[in-house]
Amino acid sequence: MTIEDIRKYPYNPLIADVLYKTSYLESWGSGVKRIVEACRKQNVPDPEWSLRGGFITVTFRRSPQTNIITDDRKDDRKELTDRQRVIVDLMKENDRITISEMTEKTKSSDKSVRRDLIILQQIGYITREGGRKQGRWVVFKSEK
């Protein structure tokens, strides 16, 4: 389904007419245009539109550049806590290390290790590839 297909006519003319008369609807198809413009402004792919069972489904995709870490990022190593540094070092030694093993080796609680993993992922230091059982840790930054 293309944007032009959606903009051709309202799928429920009675509701569209009521919304138009109450000023909730400016013109037919104008929302579609604004959605596409907003996606392009954020540098994400255009949404995908589909019609299933009489319902229009809009799928938004993340930008492929979302997970790219560039070399010009500042090294946050000095901003890490001692436990976070140990966790990163453990991942470098064994990229398939489990949270249980990290908990044991850092002598920390499961909750503390999980919180540190979230922080490390948010600052772009690490990521997890794959699932819980077969996945691995990827460390993006290294000590200088």
N, C-alpha and C positions, 0 to 999 in steps of 0.2 A: 504494500500500500504506500502510495506517495503522498506528499504534503498536498499536492494538487487535488488528489482524490478526496481528502478530508475537507478541503476548502470549498468544494463544489456546492455542497448543500448540507443543511443540518440533518442529522440522522433522526431527530425527533422535532419536526417542525412546530408542533404545539408548544413544547417547552422552550424552544428557541424564540418563538414569537412572544411568549410571556416574559422571558428574560430580557428581550430587546425592549419591550414596552415599559419595563420597570427600570431600565437603564443599567441592568447588570451585564448586558451584552452590547458592546459597542457596534460591532459589525461581524458578520459571519466570517470566521477564519482569521480574525486579527490576533487571537490568542496563539494560534499556531505559529504565526510569523514572529511574535514576541518570544516564544519559547526557543525557536531556532536562533534568533538573534542573540538571546542570552547565552545559549550554548556556545555559539561562535565567539562571543565576547570573552568567555572563560576558557577558550581554546580546547574545548572538548568536542568529540564527534557529534554530528547532528543526531537527534533522537530518531529511533526507529518506530514506525507506526504500524500497527496491525489491527485487523478487525477479526474478532473471534466471538462467535455466538451473539452478535449484535452489539458487542462492546468494543470500544476502541482502546487498545493498550498502547501506552507510550513507554519505550525502553530507553533509558539514559545509560550511556557508556562512559566509563572513566577515560581520561586522556591516556594514551599509551605512554606519555612522558611522566606520569604520576610517580612511578617507582624508580626513575632514573636519578642516580646520585652523581653529581658532577664533581670534578676534582677541585673546583674553586670554592667548595664549601669549607668553612672554617673548621679546624680540628677541635672537636669538643672533648677530646680525651681528658684534658685537665679539669673539665667540669664534671666528670663522672665521680661517683662515690667509690670508695674502696671496693665495696661489694660488686658494683657494676663493672669495675675494671677486672675483677677476678672472673666474673661471668663471661666477659668478652674473651679473656685469655683462655678460659675453658672451652669456649666455642672454637677458638682458633686451633686448639689441640685436637678437638673432636667435634666436628660439625654436626654430628648426630646425637650429641649429648642430650639427655632427658632432663626435664625440670626436676625430677626426683634426685638425679645425680647432682645437679647444680645445688639443690637444697642441702644435700649431704656434704658436699665439698666446701660450701660457703658457711656451713653451720648456721643456716638461716631458715626461717619459716617458709613454707610453700607460698604463702601470701606475699611475703617480701620479695621473693625471687620473681614471682609473676608480675608484681608491680614494677620491678626493675626492668623486666623484659618489655613491658609496655612502654616505659620511658625510653629505653634504648631504641625501640622501633619508631617512636614518635619523633625522635631527634635525627632519625635517618642513619643510625649507627649500625643497626642490624635489620635483617628481615628473615622470615621463615618461608622456605620453599617446600611445597609438598604438605602432606597431611601429618597427623600426629604420629603415626607409626613409621612411615617411610620418609618423612620429611627431613630437612637439614637446615641448619642455621647458616646464614651468609653474613659475614662481617664486612662492612663497606669501608670503614676507616681503620687506619693503623697508627700506631704510636710513631711520632717523628723523633 
